[in-house]
């Protein structure tokens, strides 16, 4: 039997999935790594942590599965987009990577909106925001000129790790779209926007397809991981593209709801929907797109809460289940690092509002889960406001989907049925992508038919949906009242 390996790099951990040609999963493994917050609004990760996690993950899945490494036909990687790795000419990392949740580049964003907003919107299909690579790199150029002076290579997260495995220097077109210096109209790096950085286009990676083979595993990487030297390496792509694929969203109108580091709602379309509140990315299926909305701090809100106030996810779930809808007046807004849809406002801050003496920690537990769900409702209403049609069932993906309580809260808040597939994480999608590239599956639809099926549905409760709609109106009022205060801070 043949196998493929998909490796994902998320906001707080890397996961590897070893997939067999019959659709079964031979093994998985997850390794966490930290995000550092050196100053308010900053968020950074060390690229070497990603590679360390890769080595540990590969070693672990081989040990767990007892699969002969010679039977692994291909490896594909994916990661959150926007995350640049700055290297010198020898691919030495020059500084920690600015993660996409970082909001330090507000001045650069203001400049881009003022001087380049129209051009960027027409050529990049997005509005400037701190999530994009361009303003992040403008910040580095201005505030760390000694780093910028030695920058000879700009890579992205999964591309850096893949370089460590096989020595290539390429990226895929979906990843490139996340940089804010890739021109959608010309399908090439933008000379005009790169001019703002003073960075030559010929020093950027070559752009290829996610399914392209880009190298073979080096001897050094083979020695460090246990894989066989020469194992084919597929380019791979972004984590959301792989999650959308893993969720079976390949046809127009298919919809995904993601509860991961960020929360996202994506709808498959045959065209882009340029809008200041939407993020447009190409799909791995030719001619298709997955325009989507995003809330910046979704499962990362829960992780922050757990790490700050103690407990574990199971305990939080169990306690929250005993609290009624609305948390008896306690409300949470998940703006830990500003917010994307529908505000595009990096100055927003998270808050618990309405605290009373009767509130226990369990109330805070529930309020946090509900606050994220209401932020997701903001996202859904934004999609519908621009006329993107979708079916009445969405596939729920991301680590937060493992909570039955959170799934029910989200289904009720959004008022839609949620389907949960056997697997939905991006490492699984990456393994299927590698299988398509290696000929293990005939195509994307075949990979889904062989590997993935719906396990369960979560039906919305109409009465609960009405309660959440009323709660949502109060949620919006609190945002409107507090936003000017946060801007003043």
C-alpha positions in Angstrom: 0.0 0.0 0.0 1.1 3.5 -0.8 1.0 6.5 1.6 1.2 10.3 1.5 2.1 12.7 4.3 0.5 16.0 4.9 2.0 18.5 7.4 0.2 21.6 8.6 1.5 24.6 10.5 -1.3 26.3 12.5 -1.4 29.2 14.9 -0.1 27.1 17.8 0.8 23.7 16.6 1.9 21.6 13.7 0.0 18.4 12.8 1.1 15.6 10.5 -1.3 13.1 8.9 -0.1 9.9 7.2 -2.8 8.8 4.7 -3.1 5.4 3.1 -4.2 4.9 -0.5 -7.4 3.2 0.7 -8.4 6.4 2.5 -7.5 5.2 6.0 -5.3 7.2 8.3 -2.2 5.3 9.4 -1.2 7.8 12.0 -1.3 11.5 13.1 0.7 13.5 15.5 0.7 17.1 16.8 3.5 19.2 18.3 2.8 22.6 19.8 5.0 25.6 19.6 4.8 29.1 21.1 3.7 32.5 19.8 5.6 35.4 21.4 3.9 38.7 22.2 6.9 41.0 22.9 4.7 44.2 22.9 1.0 44.9 22.9 -0.3 44.1 19.4 2.8 42.1 18.4 2.7 38.4 17.5 5.8 36.5 16.4 6.9 32.9 15.8 10.3 31.4 15.4 10.6 29.5 12.0 13.0 27.1 13.5 10.2 26.0 15.8 8.2 24.9 12.8 11.0 22.8 11.5 11.6 21.2 14.9 7.9 20.4 15.1 8.2 18.9 11.6 11.0 16.5 12.5 9.2 15.4 15.7 5.9 14.9 13.8 7.4 12.8 11.1 9.4 10.7 13.5 6.2 10.1 15.6 3.9 9.1 12.7 6.5 6.6 11.4 6.9 5.1 14.9 3.1 5.0 15.5 2.2 3.5 12.1 5.2 1.2 11.5 4.9 2.2 7.9 7.9 1.5 5.7 9.2 5.0 4.7 9.9 3.6 1.2 6.1 3.4 0.8 5.5 7.1 1.2 4.8 8.5 -2.3 4.8 12.2 -1.5 4.8 14.9 1.2 2.9 18.2 1.1 2.9 21.1 3.5 0.5 23.9 4.3 0.4 26.8 6.7 -1.3 30.1 7.5 -0.7 32.6 4.8 0.8 36.1 5.2 3.6 34.8 7.4 6.9 35.9 5.9 10.3 34.5 6.7 13.2 36.9 6.0 16.5 35.2 5.2 19.9 36.2 4.0 21.5 34.8 0.8 22.3 31.5 2.6 18.7 31.1 3.9 19.6 31.9 7.4 16.6 33.4 9.3 17.2 37.1 10.2 14.3 37.7 12.6 11.2 36.0 14.1 8.3 35.9 11.6 5.6 38.4 12.1 2.4 36.4 12.4 -0.7 37.4 10.6 -2.5 38.3 13.8 0.1 41.0 14.5 -1.2 44.6 14.3 2.0 46.7 14.7 1.9 47.9 11.1 -1.1 50.3 11.6 0.9 53.3 10.3 1.9 51.5 7.2 -1.7 50.4 6.6 -2.9 54.0 7.0 -0.3 55.1 4.4 -1.3 52.3 1.9 -5.0 53.1 2.3 -4.3 56.8 1.7 -1.8 56.7 -1.1 -2.3 53.2 -2.7 -5.8 52.1 -1.6 -7.4 52.3 -5.0 -4.6 50.6 -6.8 -4.3 47.8 -4.3 -8.1 47.2 -4.3 -8.2 47.0 -8.1 -5.0 44.8 -8.5 -5.0 42.8 -5.2 -8.8 42.6 -4.6 -8.3 43.5 -1.0 -8.0 46.5 1.3 -4.8 47.2 3.2 -4.8 45.7 6.7 -2.2 44.6 9.2 -2.8 40.9 8.3 -1.0 41.3 4.9 2.7 40.8 4.3 3.3 44.1 2.5 2.6 46.4 5.4 4.5 44.0 7.8 7.6 44.2 5.6 7.3 48.0 5.3 7.4 48.1 9.1 10.5 46.0 9.1 12.2 48.2 6.5 11.4 51.3 8.5 12.1 50.1 12.1 14.7 47.4 11.5 16.8 48.7 8.6 19.8 46.4 9.6 17.5 43.4 9.1 16.1 44.6 5.9 19.5 45.5 4.5 20.6 41.8 4.8 17.3 40.4 3.5 17.9 38.5 0.2 15.1 35.9 0.3 11.5 36.3 1.3 9.8 33.0 2.0 6.5 32.0 3.6 6.0 29.6 6.5 5.3 26.3 4.7 7.8 27.2 2.0 10.6 27.8 4.5 10.0 24.4 6.1 9.8 22.7 2.7 13.2 24.4 1.8 14.6 22.8 4.9 13.5 19.5 3.6 14.5 19.7 0.0 16.3 23.0 -0.7 13.8 24.6 -3.1 12.8 28.2 -3.4 9.3 28.4 -4.7 5.8 29.2 -3.5 2.3 28.5 -4.9 -0.1 31.0 -6.4 -2.6 30.9 -3.5 0.2 31.7 -1.0 1.3 34.5 -3.3 -2.1 36.0 -3.2 -1.8 36.5 0.5 1.3 38.7 0.2 -0.4 41.9 -1.0 2.3 42.2 -3.7 0.9 39.7 -6.1 -1.1 41.2 -9.0 -4.3 39.2 -9.6 -4.7 40.9 -13.0 -1.2 39.9 -14.3 -0.9 36.7 -12.2 2.6 37.9 -11.3 4.5 39.7 -8.5 3.7 43.4 -8.7 6.6 45.7 -9.6 4.7 48.7 -8.4 4.1 47.4 -4.9 7.5 45.8 -4.6 8.8 49.3 -5.3 7.5 50.4 -1.9 9.8 47.9 -0.4 12.7 48.4 -2.8 12.9 44.7 -3.2 13.7 43.2 -6.6 11.2 40.8 -8.1 13.9 38.4 -9.2 14.7 37.7 -5.6 11.2 36.4 -4.8 10.3 32.7 -5.1 9.1 31.2 -8.4 5.3 30.8 -8.4 4.0 27.2 -9.1 0.8 25.2 -8.6 0.0 23.6 -5.2 0.2 20.1 -6.8 3.6 20.7 -8.5 6.5 18.5 -7.4 9.3 21.0 -6.4 12.0 18.8 -5.0 13.2 15.6 -3.3 14.0 15.1 0.4 17.6 15.8 1.1 20.0 13.3 2.8 20.3 15.7 5.8 16.5 15.9 6.2 16.2 12.1 5.7 18.6 11.6 8.6 16.7 14.0 10.8 13.2 12.7 10.1 13.5 9.0 9.2 12.0 9.4 5.7 13.9 8.1 2.7 16.3 10.4 0.8 14.7 11.4 -2.5 11.0 11.2 -1.3 9.1 13.5 -3.6 8.0 16.9 -2.1 4.8 18.7 -3.4 4.6 22.5 -3.1 1.4 22.5 -1.1 -0.5 25.7 -0.3 -2.3 27.6 2.5 -4.1 26.0 5.5 -7.5 27.4 4.6 -7.3 26.1 1.1 -6.5 22.6 2.4 -9.2 22.8 5.0 -11.8 23.8 2.4 -10.7 20.9 0.3 -10.7 18.5 3.2 -14.2 19.6 4.0 -15.4 18.6 0.6 -16.1 22.2 -0.5 -15.3 22.0 -4.2 -18.6 23.0 -5.8 -20.2 26.4 -6.2 -22.3 27.2 -3.1 -20.5 24.8 -0.8 -19.8 26.5 2.6 -17.3 25.9 5.4 -17.3 27.3 9.0 -13.9 27.2 10.6 -13.2 27.3 14.3 -9.5 27.5 14.4 -6.9 30.1 15.5 -9.0 32.4 13.3 -12.6 31.8 12.6 -13.6 31.9 8.9 -16.7 31.3 6.8 -16.0 30.6 3.2 -18.3 29.9 0.2 -17.1 28.4 -3.0 -17.7 30.5 -6.0 -16.8 30.7 -9.7 -15.6 34.3 -9.3 -14.0 36.6 -6.8 -16.1 39.1 -4.8 -14.0 42.2 -4.3 -15.2 43.8 -1.1 -13.4 45.6 1.7 -14.9 43.0 4.2 -14.0 39.9 2.3 -10.9 37.9 1.6 -10.7 36.4 -1.9 -8.4 33.4 -2.6 -8.2 31.1 -5.5 -9.3 27.5 -5.0 -7.1 24.5 -5.8 -9.9 23.5 -8.3 -9.3 25.4 -11.6 -11.5 28.5 -12.1 -13.0 28.4 -8.6 -12.6 30.8 -5.6 -13.4 30.7 -1.9 -14.3 34.2 -0.9 -14.6 34.4 2.8 -14.9 36.4 6.0 -12.7 36.1 9.1 -12.7 36.8 12.8 -9.1 37.2 14.0 -9.3 35.4 17.4 -11.5 32.3 17.4 -10.0 29.2 19.0 -7.0 31.4 19.9 -9.4 33.2 22.2 -10.2 29.9 23.9 -6.5 29.0 24.1 -5.6 32.4 25.6 -8.5 32.0 28.1 -7.3 28.5 29.1 -3.7 29.5 29.4 -4.5 32.7 31.3 -7.2 31.5 33.7 -6.4 27.8 34.0 -8.4 24.6 33.4 -8.6 22.5 30.3 -10.9 22.4 27.3 -13.0 19.6 28.6 -13.6 21.4 31.9 -14.5 24.6 30.2 -16.9 22.7 27.9 -18.6 20.9 30.8 -18.9 24.1 32.9 -20.3 26.2 30.0 -22.9 23.5 29.2 -24.6 24.3 32.6 -25.1 28.0 31.8 -28.1 29.2 29.9 -28.0 31.0 26.5 -26.8 34.6 27.0 -24.6 33.7 30.0 -27.1 35.6 32.2 -26.0 39.0 30.7 -22.3 38.4 30.5 -20.9 39.1 27.0 -17.5 38.6 25.3 -16.1 40.3 22.3 -13.1 38.3 20.8 -10.9 41.2 19.6 -7.7 40.1 21.2 -5.7 41.4 18.3 -8.1 43.7 16.7 -10.8 42.4 14.2 -11.2 41.7 10.6 -14.8 41.2 9.3 -16.7 43.4 9.3 -14.6 46.2 10.8 -11.1 45.8 9.6 -10.0 47.5 12.8 -6.7 46.6 14.5 -7.4 49.0 17.3 -10.3 47.0 18.8 -9.7 45.1 22.0 -11.3 42.1 23.6 -13.7 42.6 26.5 -16.0 40.9 28.9 -19.0 43.2 29.5 -21.9 43.0 31.9 -20.1 41.3 34.8 -22.4 40.9 37.9 -21.8 39.4 41.3 -23.8 36.3 40.4 -21.4 35.3 37.6 -19.1 32.4 38.1 -16.2 31.2 36.0 -18.7 28.9 34.2 -20.5 32.0 33.0 -17.2 33.4 31.6 -16.6 30.0 29.9 -19.9 30.1 28.1 -19.7 33.8 27.3 -16.4 33.2 25.5 -17.8 30.5 23.3 -20.9 32.6 22.6 -18.9 35.7 21.8 -16.9 33.9 19.2 -20.1 32.5 17.7 -21.6 36.0 17.5 -18.4 37.2 15.7 -19.0 34.4 13.3 -22.5 35.6 12.8 -21.1 39.0 11.9 -19.1 37.1 9.2 -22.1 35.2 7.8 -24.2 38.4 7.6 -21.4 40.1 5.7 -21.2 37.3 3.1 -24.9 37.4 2.6 -25.0 41.1 2.2 -22.9 41.0 -0.9 -25.1 38.4 -2.5 -22.9 35.2 -2.3 -25.3 32.3 -2.5 -24.7 29.2 -0.4 -26.4 25.9 0.4 -28.2 25.4 3.7 -25.6 23.1 5.2 -22.0 24.1 6.1 -19.1 21.8 6.9 -17.6 22.8 10.2 -13.8 22.5 10.4 -11.0 23.4 12.8 -10.0 22.3 16.2 -13.0 24.0 17.8 -15.3 21.7 15.9 -14.3 18.9 18.3 -16.5 20.5 21.0 -20.1 19.3 20.7 -21.3 22.3 22.8 -19.5 24.8 20.7 -20.8 23.2 17.5 -24.3 23.6 18.8 -23.8 27.2 19.9 -22.4 28.0 16.4 -25.2 26.2 14.6 -27.8 28.0 16.7 -26.2 31.4 16.3 -25.8 31.0 12.6 -29.1 29.3 12.1 -27.7 26.6 9.7 -27.1 22.9 9.8 -23.4 21.9 10.4 -21.9 18.8 8.9 -18.9 17.2 10.5 -16.7 15.0 8.3 -14.5 12.2 9.5 -11.5 14.5 9.1 -11.4 18.2 8.3 -8.0 19.5 9.3 -5.6 20.9 6.7 -2.9 18.2 7.2 -5.5 15.7 6.0 -6.2 18.0 3.1 -2.5 18.2 2.4 -2.2 14.4 2.5 -5.0 14.1 -0.1 -3.4 16.9 -2.2 -0.1 14.9 -2.2 -2.1 11.8 -3.2 -3.6 13.6 -6.2 -0.2 14.9 -7.2 1.3 11.4 -6.9 -1.5 9.7 -8.8 -2.7 7.9 -5.8 -6.1 9.4 -6.4 -7.6 10.3 -9.9 -8.4 13.8 -8.8 -9.9 16.0 -6.1 -13.3 14.5 -6.2 -11.9 10.9 -6.2 -9.7 11.8 -3.2 -12.8 13.0 -1.3 -14.9 9.9 -2.3 -12.2 7.5 -1.1 -11.0 9.4 2.0 -13.7 11.4 3.6 -17.4 11.2 4.5 -19.9 13.0 6.7 -20.0 11.6 10.2 -22.7 13.7 11.9 -24.9 16.7 11.6 -25.6 19.4 14.2 -29.1 20.9 13.6 -29.9 24.4 14.7 -32.7 25.0 17.3 -35.0 27.7 15.9 -35.9 29.0 19.3 -32.2 29.3 20.2 -31.5 31.0 16.9 -34.0 33.7 17.8 -32.4 34.2 21.2 -29.0 34.6 19.6 -30.3 37.1 17.1 -31.6 39.3 19.9 -28.2 38.8 21.7 -26.4 39.7 18.5 -28.2 43.1 18.4 -26.8 43.9 21.9 -23.4 42.5 20.8 -23.3 45.1 18.0 -24.3 47.9 20.4 -21.5 47.1 22.7 -19.0 47.1 19.9 -20.3 50.5 18.6 -20.0 52.0 22.1 -16.6 50.7 22.9 -14.8 51.2 19.6 -14.2 54.9 20.1 -12.8 54.2 23.5 -10.3 51.6 22.1 -9.2 54.1 19.5 -8.6 56.6 22.2 -6.5 54.1 24.2 
